[in-house]
Amino acid sequence: MSENQDNENQDNENQDNEDQSFAELFESYNSGMKDDLQIGDRIKGKIISIGKDSVFMDTGTKVDGTVERVELLDGDGNMSFIEGDEIELYVVAIDDHEVRLSKAISGIGGIELLKDAFENAIPVEGKISATCKGGFHVEMLQRRAFCPISQIDVNYTETPEDYVGQTCQFLITQFAEGGRNIIVSRRKLLAKAIEKEKEAFFSTLKAGDFFKGRVTKLMPYGAFVELIPGVEGMVHISELSWSRAEKAEEIVSANDTVLVKVIAVADGEKKNQKKISLSMKQVDTDPWDKVTDNFHPGTKVSGKVTRCMNFGVFVEIAPGIEGLVHISEMSYLKRVINPADVVKAGETVSVMIREVDAKGRRISLSIRDALGDPWLEVPDKFSVGQVIIGILEKKEKFGYFVSLAPGITGLLPKSKFSGAEKPGLIEQLKAGDPIAVTVEEIHPLDRKITLAPGDAKEEGAWKSFAQAAIHAPVSDLAEKLRLAMESKKNK
């Protein structure tokens, strides 16, 4: 055999191999195609190209599919997909050159198309033309269908007339009497879409995520917030605000739009169900983190009384920052037995910051220091030897406590009674009675004033009255005059 013959035989063999390989590839290509597509099938196709009016899809068959571009636009009229994206669509028409695809059956068609849509559960586009008893009239493919009011939405419908004029997609749930009795449901399509959205939502949901949601309902223990349609989380009342709240209504109202943070996600009892714990207050930083920057001992601030206890009152001086006014810090003017007698919850008061403990999250406050210490004015108001008409506050075995001015009390020791012109009259006095006293000693730092009877034996009650009247309000003069005259009559 010549060399040329060998080469020719080799070339023929290579050609046979190429033909075989091409045949195998073509067969393999064809075997991957789905030639059994039927109208009503739901397929997942990949976008090949996006044209001005149509979008071309790889249907997995020898024939490409097309879908009208307008069907893939979002609510703002923008194309929401790009080449390479996969979309699930319905087969609505097939011929040798094209597979026509759609999100739903729409336009002009015959009764057979509606029947196919019913049998294959294909969505059909329809326009809600009017309300009627129990539901709505829906026009689709030049036929009238009925949609029960319970099937128009996943939520309760309060104003059915709001749906009139809308064009929506429906599933045919009943096709009877040759198409004269058609019942449709929008709710089923919405519920199916919500379930898919929930599944995708839960696949990425995690603690620490932030969402803008809508308050759907308020409960004694908190508020429910809708994150996406069909998915709600709960904000416990303690997580509504850094400020203390007794009721959720104090912080939010139904239908409010709020920003929330996911703080925990747990499995629910059913599939595609989760227990989502949310927080509104954790969207902002903890106010206690900067408390030492914002509040300092000796600073006077105002705040709202949040709680009255038997040991004092709590005052909120900033959102989430509460301090305690101990009962001993409520007044210089009187002894406080019940804090609620001095202030009420909800009242705005002035307080002085006494101590800040950021680590322990405690602030000590004083109402009396904010109002001012009357003892600071004692050196200006009182002097040794001064005669004053005071009010007997309390009688003790060792002496009488006498109020000289609001917040200023002095002690008249019993050992001083003998210096009075008539000691017996002093012993007959009761709490609340006026009494003339002489200032003997003043110790402002120790908050002590020592007193003696104001009616010295050699001077008499008239002199006591004259001296005391200078320092007394006009409203008290009549009573003091009466006492002075009574003292003179008893001599």
C-alpha positions in Angstrom: 0.0 0.0 0.0 1.4 3.4 -1.0 1.9 6.2 1.4 -0.8 8.3 -0.4 -3.3 5.5 0.2 -2.4 5.3 3.8 -2.9 9.0 4.2 -6.3 8.9 2.5 -7.5 6.1 4.7 -6.4 8.0 7.8 -8.3 11.1 6.6 -11.4 9.1 6.0 -11.2 7.5 9.5 -10.7 11.0 11.1 -13.8 12.3 9.2 -15.8 9.3 10.4 -14.8 10.0 14.0 -15.6 13.7 13.6 -19.0 12.9 12.2 -19.7 10.5 15.0 -18.6 12.9 17.7 -20.8 15.6 16.2 -23.7 13.2 16.0 -23.2 12.3 19.7 -23.0 15.9 20.7 -26.1 16.8 18.8 -27.9 13.8 20.3 -26.7 14.8 23.7 -28.0 18.4 23.1 -31.3 17.1 22.0 -31.6 14.7 24.9 -31.3 17.7 27.3 -34.2 19.5 25.6 -37.7 19.2 26.8 -39.9 18.7 23.8 -43.0 17.7 25.8 -43.9 21.2 27.0 -47.7 21.7 27.4 -49.7 24.9 27.8 -50.1 25.5 31.5 -46.6 24.1 32.4 -44.6 26.2 34.8 -41.0 26.3 33.8 -37.8 28.0 35.0 -36.1 29.8 32.2 -32.9 31.8 31.9 -32.9 35.2 30.3 -30.9 35.2 27.0 -31.5 38.8 26.0 -33.7 41.8 26.8 -35.3 43.6 23.9 -37.3 46.7 23.6 -40.7 44.9 23.7 -39.8 41.2 24.5 -37.5 39.3 26.7 -36.0 36.1 25.2 -35.7 33.0 27.4 -33.9 29.7 27.3 -36.8 27.2 27.8 -34.6 24.1 27.9 -36.1 23.1 24.5 -35.0 23.6 20.9 -37.3 26.6 20.7 -36.6 29.8 22.7 -39.3 31.4 24.7 -40.5 35.0 24.8 -42.3 37.0 27.4 -43.5 40.5 27.0 -41.0 43.0 28.6 -43.8 44.9 30.4 -44.6 41.8 32.5 -41.1 41.9 34.1 -41.1 45.6 35.1 -41.3 46.5 38.8 -43.8 48.8 40.3 -41.8 51.8 39.2 -41.7 50.7 35.6 -38.0 49.6 35.7 -36.7 46.3 34.5 -36.0 44.2 37.6 -34.0 41.4 35.9 -30.8 41.1 33.9 -29.4 38.7 31.4 -28.6 35.3 33.1 -31.4 35.6 35.7 -33.7 32.6 36.1 -37.5 33.2 36.2 -40.4 30.9 36.7 -43.1 31.5 34.1 -46.2 29.7 32.6 -46.4 28.3 29.1 -49.4 30.1 27.4 -48.8 29.2 23.7 -46.5 26.9 21.7 -45.7 26.6 18.0 -42.8 25.5 15.8 -41.0 28.8 16.1 -41.8 30.1 19.6 -42.8 29.2 23.1 -44.8 32.1 24.5 -44.4 32.6 28.3 -46.3 34.7 30.8 -46.6 35.3 34.5 -50.3 34.7 34.0 -52.9 34.2 31.3 -54.3 37.5 30.1 -55.8 39.3 27.2 -58.5 37.9 24.8 -59.0 34.2 24.8 -61.7 31.6 24.6 -63.5 29.4 27.2 -61.1 26.6 26.5 -58.2 28.7 27.7 -60.0 29.4 30.9 -60.7 25.7 31.3 -57.0 24.9 30.7 -56.1 27.5 33.3 -58.5 25.9 35.8 -57.2 22.3 35.2 -53.5 23.3 35.2 -53.8 25.9 38.1 -52.5 28.7 35.8 -53.0 32.3 37.1 -55.4 34.3 35.0 -55.4 38.1 34.9 -58.7 39.8 35.7 -60.1 43.2 36.4 -62.3 43.7 39.4 -65.3 45.5 37.9 -67.7 45.9 40.8 -68.7 44.7 44.3 -71.6 42.4 44.7 -73.3 40.4 47.5 -70.6 38.4 49.2 -67.7 39.5 46.9 -66.7 40.9 43.6 -67.4 40.7 39.8 -64.1 40.0 38.0 -63.8 40.3 34.2 -61.3 37.9 32.6 -60.8 36.8 29.0 -64.2 38.4 28.1 -66.0 36.3 30.8 -67.3 37.3 34.2 -66.2 35.4 37.3 -67.0 35.7 41.0 -64.4 36.3 43.7 -65.7 35.8 47.3 -64.8 38.7 49.6 -62.8 36.3 51.8 -60.6 35.3 48.8 -59.7 38.8 47.6 -56.8 39.2 50.1 -54.9 37.4 52.9 -56.1 40.0 55.4 -59.6 41.0 56.5 -61.2 43.4 54.0 -62.9 46.4 55.6 -63.5 48.5 52.5 -64.3 46.2 49.5 -64.9 49.2 47.2 -61.1 50.0 47.4 -60.4 47.0 45.2 -62.8 48.0 42.3 -60.9 48.9 39.2 -57.8 47.0 40.1 -56.3 44.4 37.7 -54.9 41.4 39.6 -54.0 37.7 39.0 -56.4 35.0 40.1 -56.6 31.2 40.4 -59.8 29.6 39.1 -61.0 27.5 41.9 -64.3 26.4 40.3 -65.2 26.0 36.6 -68.8 24.7 36.1 -71.7 24.8 33.8 -69.5 25.1 30.7 -67.8 28.3 32.0 -71.0 30.0 33.1 -70.1 29.6 36.8 -66.5 30.6 37.4 -65.2 31.2 40.9 -61.7 32.7 41.5 -59.4 33.4 44.3 -56.6 36.0 44.7 -55.9 35.0 48.3 -54.4 31.6 47.3 -51.9 33.2 44.9 -51.0 35.8 47.6 -50.6 33.2 50.2 -48.3 31.1 48.0 -46.2 34.2 47.2 -46.0 35.1 50.9 -44.9 31.6 51.8 -42.1 31.8 49.2 -41.1 35.3 50.4 -41.2 34.0 54.0 -39.0 31.1 53.1 -36.4 33.4 51.5 -36.7 35.8 54.4 -36.1 33.2 57.1 -33.1 31.8 55.2 -31.1 34.9 55.9 -32.8 36.2 59.1 -30.4 36.5 62.1 -30.0 38.4 65.3 -28.6 41.8 64.8 -30.6 42.6 61.7 -32.4 45.9 61.4 -35.8 46.4 59.8 -38.4 49.1 59.3 -41.8 47.6 60.2 -45.4 48.4 60.9 -47.0 48.1 64.4 -50.0 45.7 63.9 -51.4 45.4 67.4 -50.7 46.3 71.0 -50.9 43.9 73.9 -50.4 44.4 77.7 -46.9 42.8 77.4 -45.7 44.6 74.2 -46.3 45.3 70.5 -46.3 43.2 67.4 -44.5 44.5 64.4 -44.9 43.3 60.8 -41.5 43.0 59.1 -42.7 41.7 55.7 -46.2 40.5 54.7 -47.1 37.5 56.8 -44.1 37.8 59.2 -44.4 39.5 62.6 -42.1 39.9 65.5 -42.8 40.9 69.1 -41.3 43.9 70.9 -41.6 43.2 74.7 -42.7 46.2 76.7 -39.2 46.3 78.3 -37.7 46.7 74.8 -40.0 49.5 73.5 -37.9 52.3 75.0 -35.1 53.1 77.3 -37.7 55.0 79.3 -39.9 53.1 81.7 -43.4 52.3 80.3 -46.4 50.8 82.0 -48.3 50.4 78.8 -47.2 49.9 75.2 -49.6 52.7 74.2 -47.3 55.2 76.0 -44.6 54.5 73.4 -46.3 53.5 70.1 -49.7 53.2 68.4 -51.2 50.8 65.9 -50.0 51.3 62.3 -46.9 53.3 63.4 -43.8 52.7 61.3 -40.9 51.9 63.6 -37.3 50.8 63.3 -36.5 47.6 65.1 -33.6 45.3 65.8 -33.8 41.5 65.8 -32.5 40.3 69.1 -33.5 36.6 68.9 -34.9 34.1 66.4 -36.4 30.7 67.5 -38.2 27.9 65.6 -42.0 28.1 65.7 -44.5 25.2 65.9 -45.1 25.1 62.1 -42.9 25.1 59.0 -41.9 28.6 57.8 -42.8 29.9 61.2 -40.4 31.6 63.6 -40.6 33.4 66.9 -38.9 36.7 66.4 -37.9 38.9 69.4 -37.4 42.5 68.5 -36.2 45.6 70.2 -36.9 49.3 69.5 -34.7 50.7 72.2 -31.6 48.8 71.1 -31.7 50.7 67.8 -30.2 53.5 69.8 -27.2 53.3 72.1 -27.7 52.7 75.8 -28.0 56.2 77.4 -26.1 54.9 80.5 -23.0 54.5 78.3 -22.6 58.3 78.3 -24.2 59.2 81.6 -21.0 60.5 83.2 -20.4 62.8 80.2 -23.9 64.3 80.5 -24.6 64.5 84.2 -22.3 65.7 87.1 -22.8 66.0 90.9 -24.0 69.4 91.9 -25.9 70.0 88.6 -29.5 71.1 88.8 -31.8 69.5 86.3 -35.5 68.8 85.8 -37.2 65.4 85.4 -40.4 63.5 85.5 -41.5 61.5 88.5 -42.0 57.9 87.3 -42.7 56.1 90.5 -43.5 56.9 94.2 -42.3 54.3 96.7 -42.4 54.3 100.5 -38.6 55.1 100.6 -38.6 57.9 98.0 -39.4 58.6 94.4 -37.8 57.8 91.1 -37.3 60.7 88.6 -36.4 60.3 84.9 -33.9 63.1 84.1 -33.3 61.9 80.5 -34.8 59.1 78.3 -33.8 55.8 80.1 -32.0 57.6 82.9 -33.7 57.4 86.3 -32.4 58.5 89.6 -33.7 58.1 93.2 -34.7 60.9 95.5 -34.6 59.3 98.9 -37.3 60.3 101.3 -34.7 62.2 103.4 -33.9 64.3 100.4 -37.4 65.5 99.6 -37.8 68.5 101.8 -36.0 70.9 104.2 -39.3 72.4 105.2 -41.0 69.5 106.7 -40.6 65.9 107.7 -41.9 63.7 104.9 -43.7 60.5 105.9 -45.3 59.6 102.6 -43.4 60.7 99.4 -46.7 60.7 97.5 -47.9 63.6 99.7 -45.1 65.8 98.2 -45.1 64.8 94.6 -47.1 62.6 92.2 -46.2 60.3 89.4 -46.0 62.2 86.1 -45.2 65.5 87.8 -42.1 67.5 86.6 -39.8 68.4 89.4 -36.4 70.1 89.8 -33.6 68.0 91.3 -30.0 68.3 92.2 -27.6 65.5 91.2 -25.8 64.3 94.3 -24.0 61.2 93.0 -23.6 59.3 89.7 -22.7 55.6 89.7 -22.5 54.6 86.0 -21.3 51.0 86.6 -24.1 50.3 89.1 -26.6 52.3 86.9 -27.6 54.5 89.9 -28.0 58.2 90.4 -28.8 59.9 93.7 -30.9 63.0 93.5 -32.2 65.6 95.9 -35.4 67.7 95.6 -34.7 69.7 98.7 -31.2 70.8 97.5 -32.7 71.9 94.2 -35.2 74.1 96.1 -32.5 75.5 98.3 -31.4 75.0 101.9 -33.1 77.5 104.3 -30.3 77.0 106.8 -28.0 78.9 104.4 -30.0 82.1 105.2 -30.1 81.6 109.0 -27.1 84.0 109.8 -29.0 86.7 107.8 -32.4 86.1 109.3 -31.7 85.3 113.0 -29.4 86.8 115.7 -28.7 86.0 119.3 -31.1 87.8 121.6 -33.8 88.1 119.0 -37.3 87.4 120.2 -39.5 85.5 117.7 -43.0 84.2 117.7 -42.7 80.5 116.6 -45.0 77.5 116.3 -44.7 74.6 118.7 -43.9 71.6 116.5 -43.3 68.8 119.0 -43.1 68.3 122.7 -40.4 65.9 124.1 -39.4 65.1 127.7 -36.2 67.2 127.3 -37.8 70.2 125.6 -40.0 71.6 122.8 -39.1 71.9 119.1 -40.3 75.2 117.8 -40.6 76.2 114.1 -39.0 79.6 113.6 -39.4 79.7 109.8 -40.1 77.2 107.0 -37.4 74.5 107.3 -35.9 76.1 110.4 -36.5 74.5 113.8 -35.0 75.4 117.2 -35.0 73.6 120.6 -36.4 75.2 123.8 -34.9 72.9 126.5 -37.1 72.3 129.6 -34.3 73.5 131.7 -35.0 77.0 130.3 -38.7 77.0 131.2 -38.0 78.4 134.7 -36.8 81.6 133.0 -40.3 82.4 131.8 -42.6 84.7 133.8 -45.2 81.9 134.0 -43.6 78.5 133.2 -46.9 76.8 133.7 -48.4 78.5 130.7 -45.6 77.1 128.5 -46.3 73.6 129.7 -50.0 74.0 128.8 -49.2 74.7 125.1 -50.0 72.1 122.5 -48.4 71.3 119.1 -49.5 74.0 116.6 -49.8 76.8 119.3 -47.7 80.0 118.9 -45.0 80.6 121.4 -42.6 83.5 122.1 -39.0 82.5 122.2 -35.6 84.2 122.4 -32.6 83.0 120.3 -29.8 82.1 122.6 -27.4 80.2 120.4 -27.0 79.7 116.6 -24.9 76.8 115.1 -25.7 76.8 111.3 -23.2 74.1 110.4 -24.7 71.8 112.9 -28.2 73.0 112.0 -29.0 73.8 115.6 -30.6 76.8 117.3 -31.0 76.9 121.1 -34.0 78.9 122.4 -35.2 80.4 125.7 -38.6 81.7 126.8 -39.4 85.0 125.1 -41.3 86.5 128.1 -38.4 87.3 130.5 -39.8 88.0 134.0 -38.7 91.5 134.1 -39.9 92.5 130.7 -43.3 90.9 130.4 -45.4 89.6 127.5 -46.0 93.1 125.9 -42.3 93.6 125.2 -42.1 90.1 123.8 -45.0 90.8 121.5 -43.6 94.1 120.3 -40.2 92.6 119.5 -41.7 89.4 117.9 -44.2 91.4 115.8 -41.4 93.0 113.9 -40.4 89.6 112.5 -43.9 88.2 112.0 -46.4 88.3 109.1 -49.3 90.8 109.5 -51.7 87.9 109.4 -50.3 86.6 112.7 -50.5 89.9 114.7 -54.1 89.6 115.9 -53.3 86.2 117.5 -50.1 87.4 119.1 -51.9 90.5 120.4 -54.6 88.3 122.0 -51.9 86.2 123.7 -50.1 89.3 125.0 -53.3 90.7 126.5 -54.2 87.4 128.0 -50.8 87.2 129.6 -51.2 90.7 131.2 -54.7 89.8 132.5 -53.4 86.8 134.3 -50.8 88.8 136.3 
